[in-house]
Amino acid sequence: MLTGKQKRFLRRMGHDLKPVVLIGKSEVSESVLQETDSALEHHELIKVKLLDSSLTDRREAAEQMASSLNAEIAQILGRTFLLYRKAEQPKIALP
C-alpha cells in the first residue's frame, strides 16, 4: 500500500509520461493485461489511457488492472491513470 507521500512522489514523476497502454473497445482483455504487465516490468510506473470508445468506467478499469497485476494505483485523473509496481531491481526510490 502506498502512502500519501509516495503517491505524490509518483504523481510528480508521472506527470510528463506519455500513455504506454491504451484501452479501447476491447476493454480490459487478457492481451491488454499482458501488455501492461510487461510495461510494468520494464518501467515500474506507467500511464494508462482509456479511449473514448471504451465503455468501462475509469475507476473500475484501474482497480481491475491493479488487482490483476499486483500493482498500485498512484493516480486517476480524467481518462488516464498511473499504475506502479515495484520491480525486482527497483529504478524508482520511493520516499
Secondary structure, 3 states (H helix, E strand, C coil): CCCHHHHHHHHHHHCCCCCCEEECCCCCCHHHHHHHHHHHHHHCEEEEEECCCCCCCHHHHHHHHHHHHCCEEEEEECCEEEEECCCCCCCCCCC
